[in-house]
Every structure is written in C-alpha cells, then in structure tokens.
Amino acid sequence: MAEKKGKEKDREKLQRLIAEIQQLQGQAEAINAQLDLIDTSIEELNRVEETLKGVQELKGEEEVLVPVGAQSFVKATITDTDRVIVGIGAGVAVERTIDEALESIDNRRQELEKARSEAQKRLQEISQKLQEKQREAQQLAEKLGLTQQAQQAQQAAQQRQSGGPSGGS
C-alpha cells in the first residue's frame, strides 16, 4: 500500500515536472522570438546608418533612386544633405543633423545590444533549468518504468526546441 502511494506521488511529481518543462519551453520560444526582433531592429539601424553616411557624402542637388517597395524606385533630388527627419517614437518625428541622427542610431543600437545580451543570458538560464528538469523527469520516469514513454516525450520536446524533426535548419 505504501509502495502504491509512493508511485502515485512520483506520478504526480512527474506530471508537475512535465508542466514545468512545457512552461520553460514556452519561455525559451518567447525569448527566441524577442531575440529575432532585436536582431531585425539592429539590422535596420545598420542600414539607416549606412544610408545616412552615404547622404552625408553627397554634394547636394544630386539625383538618387528612392525605394518605394516591390523592387520599384523613383528618382529624387536631395537638396539638403545636412539635416534629416528622425522618428523619436509614438509617431513623432524631429529634424536633426545627420551627425545627431547617427549618434541617436548608435545609442539605440547600444540599447538593443544590451537587451539582446540580457535576453541571451535569460535564455541560457532557462535552457539550464530545462535540462535539469528533463533529467529529473527522465530519472523519475525510469523509476516508474515509463522509460520508453519518457524517451518519446524527451525526443518530442527536443524537436520542438530545435524547430522540428530536421533540427530547425
């Protein structure tokens, strides 16, 4: 009877571990999505910086091609190569010198890189917890004689974590 109660407690603990594992996997996926957004924002800032530096090199009254989407462009003449309009958030934009705009871009990039570093640190911590919980669940499953089921669950979890059966590539 005591053995039966012990097994029941172990089963409940295994269920809690599985729920924790799923929660950690969800957190890891959310952080990965956040990292993707941060990387995209940094890439955009890099493109803007490159464009503004190119504008700075223009002598004024030069014709350029301006992308309008779907690989289409319009010809335009840049008359002011010293000042640009920069969005500062909430739909508000201000006029700044290109040097001020470049400084602002650099500050934003530094903030994003700091956020990326913090997110990567959180992801690493979650990954470590996830591995610990998976090991604990595996050991408990083996103790309960659920080894094959645990291995299948662990394989499914690893596939979800890596982006599918192909390893996410």
N, C-alpha and C positions, 0 to 999 in steps of 0.2 A: 504494500500500500504506500509506504514511504517512497519507494522507488518510482511508483506511478506519479505521485505528487511532484517528485523531483524532475521527472521527464516533462510534466506539464509546465512547470516553472521554466525549464530550459526552452520549451517550445515558445512560450510567451516571450522570453528574452530574445529568442531568435527572430520572432516577428517584430519586436521593437528595433532590433538591430537592422533588419531589412528596411524598416520605415526610415530609420536614421540614414542608412546608405542612400536610399532614394532621395531623401531631403538634401543630403550633401551633393549628390549628383546634380540635382536641380540648381543648387547654388553655384556649382562649378560651371554649369552651362550658362547661367546668367552672367557670371564674371567673364567667361569667354566671349559672350556677345558684347559685353561692355568693352572688353579689350579690342574687339573688332571695330567698334565705333570710335574709340580713341585713336586707333591706327589710321582709320579713314580721315579723321579730323586732322591729324598730324600731316598726312599726305596732302590734304587740301591746303593747309597752311604753307607747306613747302612749295606747292605750285604757285600760290599767290605771291610768295616771297620772290620766286624766280621771275614771275611776270613783272612785278613792281621794279625789280632791279633792271629788267630789260627796258621798261618805260623810262627809267632814270637815264639810261644811256642814249635815248633818242634826243635829237636836237630840236624837236618841235616842228609842227606842221608836216609831220611825216605820215604817210598813209600806212595803215596796218589792217590786218584782217581780224575781225572780231567774231568769235564763235557764237552762233545763235541756236545751236542744237542740231541734232541729226546730221552731224558732219557737214553743216552748212555755215557759211561765213558771209559777213557784209564788210565792205571796205569802209574804213572810217579814218578821219584825220585827227590825230591827237594834237591839241593846241596847247595844253598845259602839261608839261612833264615834271612839274614840281609838286603838285597837290593832287590828292585823291580823296574820294568819299569812302569812309570806312564804317561798316556796321559795328555798333558797340553793344548790341543786344536789344531785345524787346522791340524790334522793328525800328530802332533809332539809329541814324547814321550821322556822322560828323565829317567835316572836311579837315584833312590833316596833310602835313607834308609827307612825302614818300618816306623820309627818314623816320618820322614819328610813326607812320604806319608800319614800317619794318620793325621798329622797336616793339610796338604793340603785338605784332605777329610773333616775335621772338618770346615775349612774355607769355603769350597764350600757349605756345609750343612747350615752354618750360613747365607750365601748369599741367598740361596734358601728359607730359612725360613723367611728371611726379605722380599723377593719378594712375598712369599705366604701371609704374613701379609698385605703387600700393596695391593695385588690383592683382598684379602678378604675385605679390607676397601673400595676399589673401588666398589666391588660387593654390599656391604651394601648400599653405597651411591646411586648406580643405582637402587637397589631394592626400596629404599625410594622414589626416583623420579618416578619410575614406579608405585608405589602405589598411589602417588599423582595424576599422570596423569590419571590413571584408575578411581580414584574417580571423578576427574573433568569431564572425558568423560561420566561417568555414570550419573552425575548430568545434564550434557548438553543433553544427550540422553533422560533422563526423561522429561526435559523441552520441547524437541521436540516431545515427545510422542513416542519415539523409545525404550521404556524400555525393551520390550521383545528381540529386536534385540541386544541391548546393553548387556543384561544379557547373551545371547548366545555368543556374541563376548568375553565378560569377561571370561566366562567359558572356551572357546577355548584357550584364552590367558593363563589362569591358568594351563590348561592341558599341553600346550607347555612348560611352565615354569617349571612344575614339572616332565616333561618327559613322559607325556601321560595320558590316562584316568585312569591308575592304580596307579597314584601318583608317578611313577618313581621307584617303588621298585621291 
